[in-house]
Amino acid sequence: MNLRTAPALQAIAGLALSLSLAACTGGTEDTESTSDTSDTSDSTGADTDGPDASCEGLQLPMLDESSCAPLGTDYTPRDMMSANDGWDACVSDDAAYHLVETTPSSIARAEAYEDIADLLWRNGTPSKEDFTAARDIYAIAEGLGSRLERREDLHYPEIPMSDWDPVVDPDKQCTVGENTTKYPDRCAGPAKLTPIVTDAFAAGQSGEGDPDIHAARIDAAFLWFYYISTYKEANTCATVVAKDCDSSWGYYTGGNGIDGGIALAGLIRAASVESHNRIWDGLLAVRCWRDLTQDMGTYPLLDELPAADQELFAQGWEQLDQALHRGYARMLRARMAKMTEDKCSGAGSATHWAFLQIAGPVLDREASERGAPEAASLKALWEMDSPTAQDIADGMAALDAIFPCG
């Protein structure tokens, strides 16, 4: 994909934080709950046996987004109600989201994240009973689990028609077992996400291992799901059914406006308001396109429309995609900063690393496609067993260089 940025980021020229070894002298770093308190390691291999020597004089890179700006082709409803972009007037020009149909069920699936978060990672170390209660929420009929288990990642090539099961809908071919095995990147839900979530719930319910680690892995898998679901539903809004525009909006925002947001939107907005706002613009770009192409209240599918309309959809969908990359990167960056802070204060970092080892590699494909020289070093970071605070700081700088803007 083409890198959608303003001038190159000045991010790593400044210094946002200096952490000295003096701040790391508070005893051991192992504050994570484990079933065996004599063990100073955990399932992630993250170091928990003392202060990190790399904290001495450590300086975290400063992130400067001041040079970020929309492309000239972007839809910009927050700028004088779209008056300064090249898009025709549409329902989204007031910068609010207007439903195509009724309230989408994706909102409830985003709300499930909040309920599970309260049980597993927001209120201290979860019990076996907490995992069971969270599993019950996850497994509600037509709920979060029902969609995570079949979710496709449309960033990867479509399954060839020669491998389709003729009795299965085209957009559900990843429910076919052979396709899950043969195309694991495309079939991310059943091939990658489901095993992570299933194993973590089982371990948490049985009391095996570190419950905080299991919770962190579930957290990361869920956010990965919301990230690819927002992108996927924006596509099927054009190719399958118009109401999927509403589903895309629901997966990202949880039904909130631009000034709110739960689940993925809440975390991205906390990390970077402008990154969140650019995702909002992208969601509205797809909704605007859907409005512009309606025909007396009906919504023709993409392949039924003329080339110009197809090109405009690709433009809006790409705008959303690039904004999602940027926002997801900001969410990762915030977690990396917290991990570094905790490594250098002795508060413990194992759960952060369990989260990042799942959530981080999600951006490897895009980083590689951009051809950024930092992509290889970032990929190598996620594969480390025991990164130092300096390794994480270097990873933050790499992330900033790869994803400077939307």
N, C-alpha and C positions, 0 to 999 in steps of 0.2 A: 504494500500500500504506500501511497505517497505520504510523506511526512507533512502534516498540516501545522505549520508554525508561523509565527512572526519571526523577527530576527533571532539569532541564536541566543539561548539563555545565558545570563550572566551568573547563573546560580552558584557556581562553586568558587567564585572569586572571593566572596565575603565569608565571614565566620559568624555562625549563629550562636555557638555554644562551645565553651571550653570546659572539659571535664578532667580534673586532675586526679591523681592516684590518692591524694588526701581524702577525696570524697568517697573513695572505695574502701575505707578501712573500717568497716562495720561488722566484721566477722565473716562467716562464709556466705556464699551467694545462694545457698539452697534453702529457699523458703517455700518451694513447691511441696504440696502434700504427696507423700508416697506411702505405700503400705509397709515399707521397710525403711525405717529412718536411718539405718546404718549405711544405706546405699547413697552415694553422692552423685550418681548418674541417673539418667532417665532414658526413655525409649527414643528420644530424639538425638541423644549423644551430646546435647548442649552442656557446656561446662557449668557445674554448679558447686565446685569445690573450693572456691576462694575468689578473692578480688582479681580482676583482669588487669594484668600489667600494662596492656595497651591503652588503658585509660589515662595514663600519665601524659598530660599535655594534649590529650585528644581534642580535636576540633571538628565539629560537625559542619557540613556544608550548608550555606544559607540558600534558600530557595527564593528566587526573585521572578515573579510572574508579570512584572510590570510591562514587559515587552510583548506579552501575548495579546493577540488580536484575532478576530474572526477573519476568514478568507473573504475575498470579494464576492464569492459565489454563495456564501452561507446565508441561511435564513436568520434574521436577527430581529425577532419581535420585540425585544426589550429596548431596541433603539427606535424611538419615535413610532412605535407600532408598525414596524417593518417598512417604514417610509424610505429608508436609506439602503435597502437591499434590492436585488433584481427580481424578487418573487412577486407574483400577482397577489392582490388582496384576497384574504381567506379568513376562515373562522378563527384561526389562531393568532391573528394580528394583535389582539389585546393581551397577549403573553399569558393567557390562562389556558388550561386544558379543557376542551369541550368533548364530552363523551360522544362516540359514534352511536353507541347503543346504551345498554344499562350498565350499572356498576359491575366491573369485572371481578371474577373470582380470584384473580391474581392478587388482589388487595389482601384477601384473607391469608394467602400464602406468604405474603410479606409480613403480615401481623403475626403469623406463627413464629417467625424469627424472633420477634420481641418476647413472646411468651417463653420460648425455649431459652433465650438468652438469660431471662430472669431466673430460670431454673439451673442453668449449667455454668455460666461464666460471669455473671454480674454480681452475684451475692455470696461470694466465698466458694470454697470447695464443695462441689456437688456430692450428694449421697447416692447410693444405689437407687433409692426410691426416687430421687430427682431425675435420674436417667430414665427410669421407667415412665415417669409422668411426661417427660420430654418426648420419649419415643411414642407415647400415645398421641401427643399433639401432631407429631410428624406423620403418623400413620392414619390420620383421619381420612375417611373416604373423600376422594377428589381433592385432597389437601396437598401439602407441600411434597410429601413423599411420592405421591402419584405422578407428579410432573418431573421431579428430580430424576426418578428412575428411568425416564424415557427421553430426557432432554438431549437434543442434538446441538452441537456447536457449529453454527453456520460459517465460522471463519475457515473451516476446513472443507475440502471438496465434497460434493454430493456423492452419495452411494450410487454407483453405476446402475442403470436400469436393469442390466443383465443379472444383478444380484437382488432385485426387488422380489418380495413375496407378493404375488398378484392379488391376494385377498387382504392385504394390509394397505392402509392409506399411504400415499407418497411421503407425507411428512411424519410418518410413524415407522419408517423402515428400521430404525434403531431398536425397535422392540423385537426384531427378529434376531435370535441368538447368534446365528452365523455372522450377521453383519456387525454385531457388537464386538465379536472377536476379530473380525477382519478389518474393521474401520474404527479403532478405539478413539482416535482423535475426534472424528465426526460424532461418534456415539459416546460423547463424554459422560452423559448421565449414567447409563448402565455400565459402561466399561471402567470409568474412573471414579465418579462421585459416589455411586451406590456402594461399592466396596469400602470406601473410606468411612462413610456414614454408618453402614451396617456393622462393621468391625468395631468402631468406636462406641456405638450404643451397646453392643454386646459386652464389650469389656467393662464399660461403666456400670452396666446392670449387674454384672457378676462380681464386681469389686476387684477385678484384675488390674494391676498396674496403677498408674497415676491418673486419678479422675480429672484433674485439671488439664492434663495432656489430651485425654480423650475429648474433653469439651472443646479445647482449642482446635482440634482437627475437625470436629463437626462444624464449628463456627466458620472456619476457612472454606470448607466444602459448600456450605450454604451460600456464602457470599460469591463464590465462583458461579454457583447456579444462578443467582440473581443477575449477575453480570452478563452471562451468555443468554439468559432468558429475555432480558430487555432487548438485546440485539435481535434475537430470533423472532420474537413476536412482532417487532417492527417490520420484519420481512414478510411474515405471513399475513400481516395487515394488507399487503399489496398482492400477495400471490395466492392466498387461500380464502380469507374472510376479513372484511373491513374492521370488525370489532376487535381484532387482535391488536390494533393500535391502542385500544383501551387497556388490553392486557399488558402491553409493553410499558405503558405509563404506570400501571398498578404494580408491576414487579419492581420497578425502580423506586417509586415514591411511596408505595403503600397507600395511595389515594390522597396524598397531601399535595398542597400547592408548592410553589417555588420556595417559599419561606419556611417550609417544613421538610418532612421526609423521615422515614424510618428505615430500618435494615440497611441496605447498601447506601441509599441516599443519605441517611442520617450520618453514617461514617464518613462519606465523601464530603458532605457539607461541613462537618466538623473539621476536616483536614484542609479544605479549600473551598470557600464559598463560590468563588468565580468558576472553579472547575465544575462544581455542582450546577451552577447557572448555565454553563455551556452544554451540559447534558440536557438540561431543561429545553434549551433552544433546539437541540437535536431532536428531542421527542416531538416538539411542536413543528419542526420541519417536516417530519413524516406525517403528522396529523394535517398539516396544511396541504401537503401533496394529496392526501386522501380526499380532502375537501375540494381541491381544485379539479380533481378528476371524476367527481361524482356526476351522475347523469340523472337529474330529476329525482334525487333521493336514492338512487341505486349506485352501487360501487363496482364498476368494471374491474376485473383482475388485470394484473400487470401485462400479461401477454396479449391482452385484448386491446391495449392502448397503443397509440402511435409512438414512434421512436422518441419524439421530443418529451413525451410524458414519462417514458421509461427512463430516459436520461435524467430527468428531474428527480425521479424517485432515487436513482442511484446516488445522486448528489446529496439528497437529504439523508439517506441511510448512512452514507459515508460520513457526513457531518456528525451524526449521532455516534457512529462507531469510534471516530477519533476522540470525541469528547469523553466517551466511556473509557477509552484507554488512559487518557490523562487523569480522569477522576479516580480510576482504580489504582493508578500509580501513586496518586496522592494519599490514598487510603493505606497502601503498603508502606509508603514513606513514614507516615505517622506512627505505624506500628514498629518500624525499624528504629525510629528515634526513641520510642518508649523502651524498646529492648536495650538499646545502648545505655540509656539512663539507668535502667534497672541493673544492668551488668556492672555499672560503675558505682552504684550506691549499695550494692549487696542485697537488693530486693529480690533477685532471682530472675532468670530469663528463659527458663526451659519452655514455658507455655508459649511465650512469644515465638520461639524458634519452631515449635511444633506447628503453630499457625502459619508462619512464613514459608516453611518448607512445602506446604500445600498451596497457599495462596500466591506465593511469589512466581513460581514457574508458569502460571497462567499467562503471563505477559511475554514469555520467551519467544513465542511464534512471531508476535508483532515486532518485538525488538530485533529479531533476526531479519525480518522482511524489510525493516527500515535501513538495514545495512550499517547500523551504528557499531563502531568498533568496541563500544562498551558492552555490547550484547553478550559476548562470550564470557566476560568476567562476571556479569550478573548471573548468567546461567551457572557458572562454576560456584558462585556463592551459595545458591540454593542447594547444591550438592554437598556442601561441607557438613561434617559431623559436629564440629565444635568451633564456630566462627568467633573470632575475638571482637571486641568493641570496635577496633580499627577496621576489621573486615566489614562490619555492618556499616560503618561510616563511609567506607569506600563504595559499598553497594548503593548507599543513598546518592552519592555523587554520580554513579553510573546511571541510576534510575532518572535523575534530573537531566542528565545529558541526552538520554534516549527519548524521554517524554517531557520536553520542556514546556510544551503547550498542547492544546487540543488539536 
